[in-house]
Amino acid sequence: MGFFIAKRLVVTLLVVFVTSVAAFSLVHLSGDPAISMAGEGASQEQIEAIRRLYQFDRPIHEQYLTWMDKVAHGNFGRSITLREDVGPVIAQHAPVTLTLGLFSLAVALALSIPLGIAGALRPQSALDRAVQAVAVAGQAIPTFLSALALIYLFGVVLKWLPISGSGSWKHYVLPSLALGFYATPAILRLTRAGMIEALRSDHVRTARAFGMPAHTVILRHALRQAIVPVVSLAAVQFGYMLGGSVVVEAIFSLKGLGSLAWQSIQRSDVEVIQAILLLIATTYALLTLAADLMNATLDPRMQLR
């Protein structure tokens, strides 16, 4: 187990390093950041002042090393448009996106795992076809369309839930349903396929032959085998929710990292863009690491890979 953890840590560190290089380079590949930050109509003196202030006049590798040294000490720079340190700005918006991601993942798991199990218990039945129809609908309907439908039904017609803001848990219900429903199909299909394979395995047949109760066979034996790839996929989907919640946050007026990233791109706020890219990529890598360790605990055979 120790070697497995060490190997996964090395891979995670390499991923974080590569993503940090990509996050730093993408901003510079889009053109001269000093000109973008200065805005239209800026004089050459103003552009040069910004270039000196943010050290864009130094070699690119020195800029990267300086930036990473600051990040390692918790300094993400200063936003030129907000005129605030980037760290507190990120800390202010991150809880909204994190809460939305956790609620959305809970919705996706609550829908996909029971439906996947139900479909696997009666493959090719009417119930199974209904489950697959849910998966197709979740993948075919765009997130913005399901979000607008939820707003109209529960916010306008029934008036049960708020449709904007983030003042209480009720404000997260509709955006979590919209984002979670979009992530449901992949987890549902994987759960269904894994359960069908697990229910046909020898050890599950043996458990049934010994007269174990049906719920014990399904939950303790079959689901434990089928859930291993689902854990990895859930981690990937959670990372997607954190990084891809721009549309949902915009529709429901949630001031999270998605909306902050979009505003920063429009303003050419280099420091904020770099910080968000690095934060989301690092979170994604850590989630993948956590999923690998959890899978190794559930299935010790993975430690041999």
TAUR-V997067 format. One record per residue. N is the residue number from 1. PHI is phi in whole degrees, -180 to 180 (NA if undefined). PSI is psi in whole degrees, 0 to 359 (999 if undefined). D_FIRST is the distance of its C-alpha to the first C-alpha in Angstrom with 2 decimals. Layout:
# TAUR-V997067
n->(N	N)
phi->(PHI	PHI)
psi->(PSI	PSI)
d_first->(D_FIRST	D_FIRST)
This chain:
# TAUR-V997067
n->(1	2	3	4	5	6	7	8	9	10	11	12	13	14	15	16	17	18	19	20	21	22	23	24	25	26	27	28	29	30	31	32	33	34	35	36	37	38	39	40	41	42	43	44	45	46	47	48	49	50	51	52	53	54	55	56	57	58	59	60	61	62	63	64	65	66	67	68	69	70	71	72	73	74	75	76	77	78	79	80	81	82	83	84	85	86	87	88	89	90	91	92	93	94	95	96	97	98	99	100	101	102	103	104	105	106	107	108	109	110	111	112	113	114	115	116	117	118	119	120	121	122	123	124	125	126	127	128	129	130	131	132	133	134	135	136	137	138	139	140	141	142	143	144	145	146	147	148	149	150	151	152	153	154	155	156	157	158	159	160	161	162	163	164	165	166	167	168	169	170	171	172	173	174	175	176	177	178	179	180	181	182	183	184	185	186	187	188	189	190	191	192	193	194	195	196	197	198	199	200	201	202	203	204	205	206	207	208	209	210	211	212	213	214	215	216	217	218	219	220	221	222	223	224	225	226	227	228	229	230	231	232	233	234	235	236	237	238	239	240	241	242	243	244	245	246	247	248	249	250	251	252	253	254	255	256	257	258	259	260	261	262	263	264	265	266	267	268	269	270	271	272	273	274	275	276	277	278	279	280	281	282	283	284	285	286	287	288	289	290	291	292	293	294	295	296	297	298	299	300	301	302	303	304	305)
phi->(NA	-63	-66	-62	-64	-62	-63	-67	-65	-62	-61	-63	-64	-65	-64	-63	-63	-64	-68	-66	-64	-65	-62	-71	-76	-59	-65	-81	-70	-77	131	-72	-64	-65	-68	-63	-71	-71	87	-67	82	-74	-78	-63	-65	-66	-64	-66	-64	-66	-62	-73	-62	-97	61	-74	-84	-89	-56	-61	-69	-69	-61	-64	-63	-64	-64	-67	-65	-65	-62	-62	-98	81	-107	-96	93	-130	-72	-77	-92	-83	56	-136	-65	-67	-55	-62	-65	-63	-63	-73	-94	-62	-58	-65	-66	-64	-63	-61	-65	-66	-63	-66	-65	-62	-63	-62	-69	-64	-85	-76	-68	-61	-67	-64	-65	-62	-67	-71	-71	-133	-62	66	-87	-62	-64	-65	-65	-66	-62	-68	-66	-62	-64	-65	-64	-64	-83	-84	-83	-63	-61	-65	-71	-66	-64	-66	-65	-65	-61	-65	-74	-91	-101	-97	-76	-84	57	-88	-133	-69	-111	-157	90	-144	-73	-147	-64	-64	-69	-95	-65	-66	-63	-69	-64	-65	-74	-69	-65	-69	-86	-65	-55	-63	-68	-62	-62	-67	-63	-62	-63	-66	-69	-61	-66	-67	-67	-94	-75	-66	-70	-71	-61	-65	-61	-66	-64	-80	83	-67	-58	-60	-66	-68	-62	-71	-83	-86	-105	-69	-66	-62	-74	-77	-78	-58	-68	-66	-61	-63	-66	-63	-64	-64	-65	-65	-62	-63	-63	-68	-90	-114	-94	-61	-65	-65	-64	-69	-66	-98	55	-95	-92	-106	-68	-63	-67	-64	-63	-64	-64	-68	-65	-64	-91	57	-86	-59	-62	-69	-60	-61	-64	-67	-59	-66	-64	-67	-64	-67	-61	-60	-65	-67	-64	-64	-62	-62	-65	-62	-67	-67	-65	-65	-72	-71	-129	-58	-64	-65	-68	-86	-79)
psi->(323	317	321	315	316	318	317	326	318	315	318	317	322	320	316	320	313	318	327	320	317	316	321	321	324	321	323	332	339	357	188	112	333	320	318	318	328	328	171	142	2	143	165	326	320	320	316	325	317	321	321	321	317	9	34	350	355	161	148	322	326	322	317	313	320	317	315	326	319	316	319	334	13	14	108	10	193	132	128	335	319	342	42	160	141	323	305	327	315	316	330	324	335	319	327	311	320	317	316	318	317	315	318	320	320	319	314	316	320	330	313	318	309	319	321	319	316	318	324	330	333	69	141	12	177	322	317	319	324	320	316	330	322	319	317	318	318	327	331	328	123	152	319	327	316	326	315	322	319	319	315	316	306	340	322	309	301	333	41	328	149	152	2	159	180	38	330	179	334	330	342	352	305	312	327	322	317	313	322	324	326	329	350	315	315	315	321	312	318	320	315	312	318	322	320	316	319	321	339	357	161	319	330	319	321	318	320	321	330	0	22	147	151	318	328	317	316	311	320	327	302	312	324	324	321	338	344	305	336	324	315	316	323	322	318	317	323	318	321	318	322	321	339	27	18	312	314	317	324	317	319	10	45	128	73	194	329	311	324	319	316	316	322	324	318	326	357	42	90	313	319	317	313	318	317	316	314	319	313	318	319	318	318	315	319	324	319	320	315	321	319	317	322	319	322	329	320	321	93	342	335	337	344	351	999)
d_first->(0.00	3.80	5.51	5.04	6.19	8.63	9.91	10.63	12.25	14.37	15.49	16.40	18.37	20.14	21.10	22.46	24.38	25.92	26.90	28.44	30.51	31.52	32.47	34.53	36.12	37.11	39.42	41.09	41.38	43.48	46.23	47.36	45.67	48.52	51.07	49.06	48.60	52.27	53.44	56.59	59.71	57.98	59.87	58.58	58.63	56.38	53.92	53.90	53.41	50.28	49.05	49.49	48.07	44.76	44.85	45.09	47.47	44.73	42.79	40.06	37.21	38.54	38.69	35.04	33.91	36.21	34.94	31.25	32.20	34.00	31.18	28.73	31.30	31.71	34.95	35.24	38.91	42.02	43.28	46.63	47.88	46.64	47.34	44.33	41.06	38.45	35.77	37.89	38.99	35.43	34.62	37.75	36.92	33.13	33.26	35.54	33.28	30.16	32.12	33.46	30.06	28.58	31.75	31.84	28.28	29.19	32.31	30.56	28.02	30.85	32.92	30.60	28.41	31.42	33.54	30.94	30.59	34.41	34.97	32.56	34.27	37.61	37.11	40.27	42.06	43.98	41.14	38.67	41.18	41.55	37.79	37.80	40.87	39.02	36.31	39.04	40.89	37.92	37.30	41.01	42.21	41.68	40.16	43.40	45.44	43.44	43.51	47.29	47.75	45.84	47.93	51.13	50.38	48.74	50.13	53.61	54.76	53.13	52.51	49.58	47.13	47.54	47.21	46.46	44.99	42.00	43.72	41.97	39.40	42.20	42.32	38.80	39.51	41.37	39.26	36.05	37.68	38.73	35.41	33.35	35.66	35.11	31.31	31.79	32.65	29.42	27.27	29.97	30.15	26.44	26.37	29.46	28.31	24.94	26.83	29.44	26.96	25.06	28.43	29.40	26.35	26.90	24.82	26.74	29.97	29.16	28.55	31.90	33.56	32.65	34.51	31.81	33.21	32.95	31.16	28.45	28.00	27.96	25.79	23.33	22.93	24.21	23.25	19.63	19.39	21.60	20.10	16.86	18.86	21.10	18.51	18.08	21.85	22.56	20.72	22.80	25.90	25.46	25.32	28.42	30.16	29.70	30.99	33.52	35.36	38.38	40.75	39.91	40.20	43.50	44.94	44.14	44.91	41.52	41.08	37.42	35.62	36.90	40.51	40.01	38.58	41.54	44.05	42.56	42.82	46.42	47.14	45.30	43.43	41.10	39.16	38.32	37.35	34.94	33.33	32.90	31.48	28.91	28.02	27.61	25.64	23.21	22.92	22.35	19.49	17.82	18.43	16.79	13.64	13.81	14.51	11.54	9.17	11.65	11.83	8.23	9.08	12.41	11.62	8.57	10.40	9.60	6.14	8.76	10.87)
